Structure formats: C-alpha cells, structure tokens
Amino acid sequence: MHKSLLGLIFFGLTMGSGCRILAPESIDNSKQNIAPELVQANQTAIERGKPRLVLDSVGWVVGIPSKLLLWDHRVDNHRITESTESAIAEYLAANELEHVKVRLNQYRPWEDAKRLTKNRTMAWPWRYSIGTLSVLGEALIPGRIFGGDHFNPYTQTIHLYSDVPAIALHEGAHAKDFSRRSYPGTYAAAYGLPVVPLYHESVATRDVIAYSQQTDDPDLERQAYNVLYPAYGTYVGGAIGTVLPPVSFPAYYGSVILGHAAGRWQASSVETVASETTASEITTRETTEKEAAE
C-alpha cells in the first residue's frame, strides 16, 4: 500500500504545474507512412450510423459508468453532434490524415475487415493475427451498445460514441502518431504490454492540448484538461495495479481523482488567461475611445 500511495502522489505532482508527461507538444508527422490503398478506398472519410432510438438508449445507459468516471454526460451518449464531427474533420484535414476512416456511432465490422487487408504499411503477421482479433472483438462486442471511443491502428479507423470534441481529437492524435511510425505493427502490439500504454496515451494527449493552443481555442483546451487528464489517470491507475495487484482498486480510482483535480487546476489557468486578455482588450478599447473623444 505504501508503494501505491507513493505512485499516486508522484502522479499528482507530475500532473501539476510544469508537468512534462502531459505538457503540450505536437506530433511531428512530416514523414508519413500510410497505405495508398486506404486513401483510394476512403472516398467518404466520415460515416455516421443511423439513429436507433432503442439501441442508442441502451448504449447510453450502458455508458453511465464512463460518464461518471470522466464526469461528463456526453461520454458514450451515442448522439454525436455536428460540432464534434466538424472538430475531427478539421483535425484530420489539418494533419493530412486522408487515409483515416471515422465511424460515428456506426457498426461496420465487415467493411473494417476489408480495410485491414488494405493497410499494407503494417506487416501482414500483425494484421492477420492481432489485427484480425481486434476486428473480431469489435464485431462481438459492438461499440454501438458498449461504447468505448478508440482508434484501431490495424484498420486505421476511429470509432466514436461520445459527443466530446477533445476525445475525438485524442483518437485522431493516435492516428497521427501511428502514421509516422516505420513499424506500426510493433508499435501497436507494444500497446498491449503492461505500463507501455502510458507512453502512447501521453503522446496523443499532449498533441490535442498543443493543437487547441495552436488553433487558439480555449474552450477546447479546457475540455482537454477536464476530460483527457482523468482519462490518462485511468491508464496510470491501471499501470500501478499491474505492478501491485493488491492495490489495483484504490490506485485506479485514486489516479482518476487526481487526474480530475490536476485537469481542473490546469483548466482554471486557461480561464484566468482568457479573462486577463479580455480585461486588457477592454482597457485598450476604452483608452482608444477616450483619446478619440478628446
């Protein structure tokens, strides 16, 4: 328990001011490794599943634990608005990810299986082993019911069930990260190892925060802190639980709580900056108007 507590304290400290683990940093994808076959097949980059009142309502209920965990009612709500769709579309366009497919609350395992065969940048042993299992898992445990926003690197497909732009961009950042890898299959397989996902998730989270700053979108930046920090906390808690199974439960939820605290602290600094900027603009305008009147 002592080691677990130290791990949680360390997480809390690193998530605070000056944190390098989640400090904003754009992913450099100047050298992309993408399959031309996927680009050619991606005539419609974003597809939306047809609304099914009963099915989507069941999915909303099933997603309640995730809503509570991230403290956002839009998580796994299966009702994705145009604002979230526009956000991911703009992100993909800005980063030249024309090979990536986005499925908004859509169930298409057979089409994803076809995309698996076209993803020739990934070595076939990875595609037809773990990649096949990933598509099979999506077919047998449909996100249309169980939710779970994610990016499948084997099919280069983003699956979204939450109406949260920051989450959509986070999955887009994973796609961006994989597009620059020379050995995407090995990189994807490594994600299944203990603790390793902390790196993948850190890279994606940092990119979203950097993107929000580059696009001068304080609302998106605050949302990223409020949602992605506690989401990262789930991976930290999972990593601690892997190393110290007896304390997995308190480590997991403790990390999420610390993630919420750190995220809200960071978000409050964005609000302060925005307020100070607004106040400065008002003062400048009043001074200009006064000089003009004189």
C-alpha positions as CSV (number, residue, x, y, z in Angstrom):
1,M,0.0,0.0,0.0
2,H,2.9,2.3,0.8
3,K,4.3,1.9,-2.8
4,S,0.9,2.5,-4.2
5,L,0.5,5.7,-2.2
6,L,3.9,6.9,-3.4
7,G,2.8,6.2,-7.0
8,L,-0.4,8.2,-6.6
9,I,1.5,11.1,-5.0
10,F,4.0,11.1,-7.9
11,F,1.2,11.1,-10.4
12,G,-0.4,14.1,-8.6
13,L,2.8,16.0,-8.6
14,T,3.6,15.4,-12.3
15,M,0.1,16.3,-13.4
16,G,0.5,19.7,-11.7
17,S,2.4,22.8,-12.9
18,G,5.4,22.1,-15.1
19,C,4.3,18.6,-15.8
20,R,6.3,17.2,-18.7
21,I,4.4,14.0,-19.0
22,L,1.4,15.8,-20.5
23,A,3.0,19.1,-21.5
24,P,1.7,20.4,-24.9
25,E,3.7,19.0,-27.8
26,S,2.6,18.5,-31.3
27,I,3.2,15.1,-33.0
28,D,5.7,15.5,-35.8
29,N,4.2,13.7,-38.8
30,S,6.2,15.4,-41.5
31,K,7.2,11.9,-42.7
32,Q,4.1,9.8,-43.0
33,N,3.9,6.1,-43.6
34,I,0.4,5.5,-45.0
35,A,-1.1,2.9,-47.3
36,P,-2.2,4.4,-50.7
37,E,-4.9,1.7,-50.9
38,L,-6.6,3.2,-47.8
39,V,-6.5,6.6,-49.3
40,Q,-8.1,5.4,-52.5
41,A,-10.8,3.4,-50.6
42,N,-11.6,6.4,-48.3
43,Q,-14.0,8.2,-50.6
44,T,-16.1,9.1,-47.6
45,A,-13.8,9.7,-44.6
46,I,-16.5,10.2,-42.0
47,E,-19.6,8.0,-41.9
48,R,-22.4,8.1,-39.4
49,G,-24.6,5.3,-38.2
50,K,-28.4,5.6,-38.5
51,P,-30.1,6.7,-35.3
52,R,-31.7,3.8,-33.5
53,L,-33.7,5.1,-30.5
54,V,-33.9,1.8,-28.5
55,L,-30.4,0.7,-29.3
56,D,-28.8,4.1,-28.6
57,S,-30.8,4.4,-25.4
58,V,-29.5,1.1,-24.2
59,G,-26.0,2.2,-25.2
60,W,-26.5,5.5,-23.2
61,V,-27.4,3.5,-20.1
62,V,-24.5,1.1,-20.5
63,G,-22.2,4.1,-20.7
64,I,-23.2,5.5,-17.4
65,P,-20.1,4.3,-15.6
66,S,-17.9,6.0,-18.2
67,K,-19.9,9.2,-17.8
68,L,-19.4,9.1,-14.0
69,L,-15.7,8.3,-14.3
70,L,-15.0,11.2,-16.6
71,W,-17.8,13.3,-15.1
72,D,-19.2,14.3,-18.5
73,H,-22.7,13.3,-19.6
74,R,-21.7,13.4,-23.3
75,V,-19.3,10.4,-22.9
76,D,-20.7,7.3,-24.6
77,N,-24.0,9.1,-25.3
78,H,-24.3,7.7,-28.9
79,R,-25.6,11.1,-30.1
80,I,-22.7,12.9,-31.8
81,T,-23.4,16.4,-32.9
82,E,-22.1,18.3,-35.9
83,S,-19.7,20.3,-33.7
84,T,-17.8,17.1,-32.8
85,E,-17.9,15.9,-36.4
86,S,-16.5,19.2,-37.6
87,A,-13.8,19.1,-35.0
88,I,-12.4,15.8,-36.0
89,A,-12.8,16.6,-39.7
90,E,-10.8,19.8,-39.3
91,Y,-8.1,18.0,-37.3
92,L,-7.7,15.2,-39.9
93,A,-7.5,17.8,-42.8
94,A,-5.0,19.9,-40.9
95,N,-2.8,16.9,-40.3
96,E,-3.2,15.3,-43.8
97,L,-4.7,12.1,-42.5
98,E,-6.7,11.4,-45.6
99,H,-6.3,7.6,-45.1
100,V,-8.2,7.5,-41.8
101,K,-11.8,6.4,-41.6
102,V,-14.1,7.9,-38.9
103,R,-17.2,6.0,-37.8
104,L,-19.6,8.0,-35.8
105,N,-21.7,5.5,-33.8
106,Q,-21.5,3.1,-36.6
107,Y,-21.2,-0.7,-36.7
108,R,-19.4,-2.0,-39.8
109,P,-17.1,-4.9,-39.0
110,W,-17.2,-6.4,-42.5
111,E,-16.0,-3.1,-44.0
112,D,-13.3,-2.8,-41.3
113,A,-12.1,-6.3,-42.2
114,K,-11.7,-5.1,-45.8
115,R,-9.7,-2.1,-44.5
116,L,-7.5,-4.5,-42.6
117,T,-6.4,-6.1,-45.8
118,K,-5.6,-2.8,-47.4
119,N,-3.4,-1.5,-44.6
120,R,-0.2,-2.6,-46.2
121,T,2.1,-0.3,-44.2
122,M,1.6,-2.8,-41.4
123,A,3.3,-6.2,-41.7
124,W,0.9,-9.0,-42.5
125,P,1.8,-11.1,-39.5
126,W,0.5,-8.3,-37.2
127,R,-2.5,-7.6,-39.4
128,Y,-3.7,-11.1,-39.6
129,S,-3.1,-12.1,-36.0
130,I,-3.8,-9.3,-33.6
131,G,-5.4,-7.2,-36.3
132,T,-7.9,-9.9,-37.0
133,L,-8.7,-10.3,-33.3
134,S,-9.3,-6.6,-33.0
135,V,-11.9,-6.6,-35.7
136,L,-13.5,-9.7,-34.3
137,G,-13.6,-8.1,-30.9
138,E,-15.4,-5.0,-32.4
139,A,-17.8,-7.3,-34.1
140,L,-18.6,-9.4,-31.0
141,I,-18.6,-6.5,-28.5
142,P,-20.2,-3.7,-30.6
143,G,-19.4,-0.2,-29.5
144,R,-22.9,0.7,-30.7
145,I,-24.0,-0.8,-27.4
146,F,-21.0,-0.9,-25.2
147,G,-19.3,2.4,-26.3
148,G,-15.6,2.9,-25.9
149,D,-14.1,5.5,-28.2
150,H,-11.0,4.2,-29.8
151,F,-8.6,4.1,-32.8
152,N,-7.9,0.8,-34.4
153,P,-4.4,1.0,-35.9
154,Y,-4.8,-2.2,-37.8
155,T,-7.7,-0.8,-39.8
156,Q,-6.8,2.8,-39.4
157,T,-10.3,3.6,-38.2
158,I,-11.6,5.9,-35.5
159,H,-14.7,4.7,-33.7
160,L,-16.6,7.4,-31.8
161,Y,-19.6,7.1,-29.5
162,S,-19.1,10.2,-27.4
163,D,-20.1,13.8,-28.2
164,V,-16.8,15.3,-26.8
165,P,-14.5,17.0,-29.4
166,A,-11.5,16.6,-27.1
167,I,-12.0,12.8,-27.1
168,A,-12.5,12.7,-30.9
169,L,-9.3,14.7,-31.4
170,H,-7.5,12.4,-29.0
171,E,-8.3,9.4,-31.2
172,G,-7.3,11.4,-34.2
173,A,-3.9,12.1,-32.5
174,H,-3.4,8.3,-32.1
175,A,-4.0,8.1,-35.9
176,K,-1.5,10.9,-36.4
177,D,1.0,9.1,-34.1
178,F,0.8,5.8,-36.0
179,S,1.0,7.5,-39.4
180,R,4.6,8.4,-38.7
181,R,5.8,5.1,-37.4
182,S,8.1,2.9,-39.6
183,Y,6.9,-0.2,-37.7
184,P,3.3,0.5,-36.8
185,G,2.6,-3.2,-36.2
186,T,5.2,-3.5,-33.5
187,Y,4.1,-0.1,-32.0
188,A,0.5,-1.3,-31.9
189,A,1.5,-4.7,-30.3
190,A,3.5,-2.9,-27.7
191,Y,0.4,-1.1,-26.6
192,G,-0.9,-4.4,-25.2
193,L,2.1,-4.7,-22.8
194,P,1.8,-3.5,-19.1
195,V,2.6,0.2,-18.5
196,V,3.5,0.8,-22.2
197,P,0.2,2.5,-23.0
198,L,1.2,5.4,-20.7
199,Y,3.5,6.5,-23.5
200,H,1.0,6.2,-26.3
201,E,-1.7,8.0,-24.4
202,S,0.7,10.7,-23.3
203,V,1.7,11.4,-26.9
204,A,-1.9,11.7,-28.0
205,T,-3.0,13.9,-25.1
206,R,-0.1,16.3,-25.5
207,D,-0.9,16.7,-29.2
208,V,-4.5,17.6,-28.5
209,I,-3.6,20.3,-26.0
210,A,-0.9,21.7,-28.3
211,Y,-3.5,21.7,-31.2
212,S,-6.0,23.6,-29.0
213,Q,-3.4,26.2,-28.3
214,Q,-2.3,26.5,-31.9
215,T,-5.9,27.0,-33.1
216,D,-6.5,29.5,-30.3
217,D,-9.4,27.5,-28.9
218,P,-9.5,28.0,-25.1
219,D,-12.8,26.0,-24.8
220,L,-11.2,23.0,-26.4
221,E,-8.1,23.3,-24.3
222,R,-10.2,23.5,-21.1
223,Q,-12.2,20.5,-22.3
224,A,-9.0,18.6,-23.0
225,Y,-7.7,19.2,-19.4
226,N,-11.1,18.3,-17.8
227,V,-11.6,15.1,-19.8
228,L,-8.2,13.8,-21.0
229,Y,-6.4,14.3,-17.7
230,P,-8.7,11.9,-15.7
231,A,-8.8,9.6,-18.8
232,Y,-5.0,9.5,-18.5
233,G,-5.5,8.8,-14.9
234,T,-7.2,5.5,-15.7
235,Y,-4.1,4.3,-17.5
236,V,-1.8,5.4,-14.6
237,G,-4.1,3.6,-12.2
238,G,-4.1,0.5,-14.4
239,A,-0.3,0.6,-14.6
240,I,0.0,0.8,-10.9
241,G,-2.5,-2.0,-10.5
242,T,-0.5,-4.2,-12.9
243,V,2.6,-3.8,-10.8
244,L,0.8,-4.0,-7.5
245,P,-2.4,-6.1,-8.0
246,P,-3.5,-6.0,-4.3
247,V,-4.0,-2.2,-4.5
248,S,-5.3,-2.0,-8.0
249,F,-8.8,-0.7,-6.9
250,P,-7.6,2.3,-4.8
251,A,-4.8,3.0,-7.3
252,Y,-7.2,3.2,-10.2
253,Y,-9.8,5.4,-8.7
254,G,-7.2,7.5,-6.8
255,S,-5.4,8.2,-10.1
256,V,-8.7,9.2,-11.8
257,I,-9.5,11.6,-8.9
258,L,-6.0,13.1,-9.1
259,G,-6.5,13.4,-12.8
260,H,-9.7,15.4,-12.3
261,A,-8.0,17.6,-9.8
262,A,-5.0,18.3,-12.0
263,G,-7.1,18.8,-15.1
264,R,-9.4,21.3,-13.4
265,W,-6.4,23.2,-12.0
266,Q,-4.9,23.4,-15.5
267,A,-8.2,24.4,-17.0
268,S,-8.6,27.2,-14.4
269,S,-5.4,28.7,-15.6
270,V,-6.7,28.9,-19.1
271,E,-9.8,30.7,-17.9
272,T,-7.6,33.1,-16.0
273,V,-5.5,33.9,-19.1
274,A,-8.7,34.3,-21.1
275,S,-10.1,36.7,-18.5
276,E,-7.0,38.7,-18.3
277,T,-6.8,39.0,-22.1
278,T,-10.4,40.2,-22.2
279,A,-9.8,42.7,-19.5
280,S,-6.8,44.0,-21.3
281,E,-8.7,44.3,-24.6
282,I,-11.5,46.3,-22.8
283,T,-9.0,48.7,-21.2
284,T,-7.2,49.2,-24.5
285,R,-10.5,49.9,-26.3
286,E,-11.7,52.3,-23.6
287,T,-8.4,54.2,-23.8
288,T,-8.7,54.4,-27.6
289,E,-12.2,55.7,-27.4
290,K,-11.2,58.3,-24.8
291,E,-8.3,59.6,-26.9
292,A,-10.6,59.7,-29.9
293,A,-13.2,61.8,-28.0
294,E,-10.5,64.2,-26.9
